[in-house]
Amino acid sequence: MGYWLKRDKSDLHEMLNELSDVFAPIEVPADFAAQERDIVMREYETRMIGNPDAQAIEAMNAFLYAGNALAASVIGTTENIAALSYDEARALHAATHQPDRARLIVIGDVSERQVRHAMGVSGWPDMAADRPEVALPTFRLAESDTTTLQYPDRDAAPRLIWRRAVTLPAPVEFDLLEARTALLRDILSTNLAGGLAGPLRFNAAIARSFDVQIWPVAEDTIEISFTATPDRGVSLAELQVAFEANLAEAASAGIPEGTYSRVLNRFDGFWPDWDDESETARWMTDYVLDRVSTLRDPLSLRGLRRLRHGLALETTNALLCQLAEEGRTAVAFIGPEDTFE
């Protein structure tokens, strides 16, 4: 859960006072709480009902990450929402909204000394005091398996969602793994040798369009997703077979040195221009927020700048081989049923 306030730095004390109110026990009329529950129900209807993509993602998460927190639906079901009670909401708030378990992030032209002073005046806990450790939830990927989900919709454009999660042979520092997976994603998205755009779009007209994403789930687990619309006369099953075959072929042949070097040379957009203070400050803001939200400590500026040295053709090819091998795979077909096979 996150809360944001934005004002002039002269209002820092007032902002912290207001922000500290989130830790106070919830006290609202019961009918107001019931109205909020109805709003959640309407949000569920907007997000999920008649939205096969959202339904597919929920089902795929439940399969891919069975036994882990990531498998759980964030919004739940209509039955879950209807069963929500005011007392349960208050109990959850009391259990989770504890100042000594919070991370305070201050962004702007303000010194650490000013922040400490404002925190003291506002009654916030001492930043130097001992705090309970907030550990990452235990994560372990279930054994390799595959599921295929079908969402027939005669009015929908046919599309394929293909996702696979794999466990790495050894854990890798999270920021480095994120950079490595992003580089591999960029390579696979290209029309260069080793990429997928050539064999799937320009050479064989199998996919009309596609998107590849690869990211770390944990230090020893990564996921690849492939979403695509088939070209004319190509079924979703044929699109899946072609994608898997080309992914395996790219892994077997290896990413050519020329492709790797060319993509790496334009990979600088993954990080900011470190010599541009304003751009770096904006990038660091997003980066720190992202790391705190995943219960990880952000690297220092120096540590981030050294990550580029951990990008190599060998490690890129190793990741590709691991993604092409068996993992936990979920496939979803969406569209008219006669386009599935």
Secondary structure, DSSP 4 states (H G I P E B T S, - for coil): --------GGGHHHHHHHHHGGGSPP---HHHHHHHHHHHHHHHHHHHTT-HHHHHHHHHHHHHTTTSGGGS-SS--HHHHHT--HHHHHHHHHHH--GGG------SS--HHHHHHHHHHHTPPPTTS-----PPPP--PPPPEEEEEEEE-TTSPPEEEEEEEEE-SS---HHHHHHHHHHHHHHHTSSSTT-SHIIIIITT--EEEEEEEEEEEETTEEEEEEEEEE-TT--HHHHHHHHHHHHHHHHHH---HHHHHHHHHTGGGGS--TT-HHHHHHHHHHHHHHHHHTT-PPPPHHHHHTGGGG--HHHHHHHHHHHHS--EEEEEEEE-GGGT-
